[in-house]
Amino acid sequence: MSRTQTLAAGLLDRDGLLGSEELAEWLRIPVGTLDQWASRGGGPPFHKVGKFRRYHPSDVRGWLAEQRRVVGGDLPAA
């Protein structure tokens, strides 16, 4: 199993907080994207621990659920 697969397997199911690098790797985005989201008031909720952002797995799961989009799904009837 690769490091990415190992990371993804239980990242959001574990106890404790996630660092920006861990979350960015799991989401397959640059850490800079998390930085931009945070500076604009978007992205997953986080806790400030000193100068570091830390993410609680349940907050990330909730945020991800809010991001879900269905394309071509339940469109209103014309």
C-alpha positions, 0 to 999 in steps of 0.5 A: 500500500502506498503512503497516499493510500495509507494516509487516505485509508483512515485520515478522517476516521482517526482521533486528533487534529490534522495538519495542513500538509496532511489534509492537502495531500489527502485532498490532492491539492497544494497547501497553498490552496488551503492557505488561500481558502483560509484567508478568504474565509472558505475551505474546511473549518480549522483551529488555530494552534499558535501559528498553525492551522489544524483541522478536526476530521469531523469538520472536514467530513462536514465541509466535504458533504457541503461541497457535494454537487450533483450534475444533471441530477434533480433539475427543476422541471421547465 
